[in-house]
Amino acid sequence: MRLRSLTLAMLLLSAPMLAAAPARAQSAPLTSAPEVPGTPGRPDPDAGDSSTDAGEPQGVARLPFVLAGFEHFPDRKELDRLAPPAEMIAGLQNLLFDPDQRPLLRLRAIDALSLYAHPDAHLPLGRLAAADHRRDDFPLDAPARTRQQARHRALTALARADHPEAFEIWRDALGQDDLQVRLTAITLLRRHAPERARPHLEKLAATDTRPAVQRALLRPIGGADNAPSRPIP
């Protein structure tokens, strides 16, 4: 009997302490778990990390990243910050003529080369613009569609690069039977050399009666006076 009474008394005394334990746990301040010995903690975000860019390519090696932007295309100043002109032109040529590169990057390399009015940039642009993309000896090792797109971009790039043979290349492109090449040449000649191109465009107007060609010849690009002088039926 005495043992039962003693046990009951001890339970009654410990009841308030058990009831208060959850409350004390909830009111205790939250603290981070102690670090396990030998485990490095998180780096201080304000301390800086000199190795952040250690794995990123620099200079010309960044070209695939710079040219891959969906809406952004680098200007000359941005390219100059990456590398000197001679080094950048060489890097763009390597990218352009590498058959393992994505077609988009190779085509954008043409656009980037046109930012350099330099003989080393003029050479590949002139070769691509003057060559027939349908022939096996076309200087670009690529699928047919990429070759066609490369030639059109190169034809347009001649003007931006101040290519010294731009007029002659455009004039000769008028004589090729590829419709898109001929339309591109018409547009470029009328925009950039209308007076010099007039006799060549008039001759073409008399021989190529395809509606698309006739519309391109009559379209007032650079002013209505740039149209051929003779009426086109």
Secondary structure by P-SEA (a helix, b strand, c coil): caaaaaaaaaaaaaaaaaaaaaaaaaaccccccccccccccccccccccccccccccccccccccccccccccccaaaaaaaccaaaaaaaaaaaaacccccaaaaaaaaaaaaccccaaaaaaaaaaaacccccccccccccaaaaaaaaaaaaaacccccccaaaaaaaaaaacccaaaaaaaaaaaaacccccaaaaaaaaaaccccaaaaaaaaccccccccccccccc
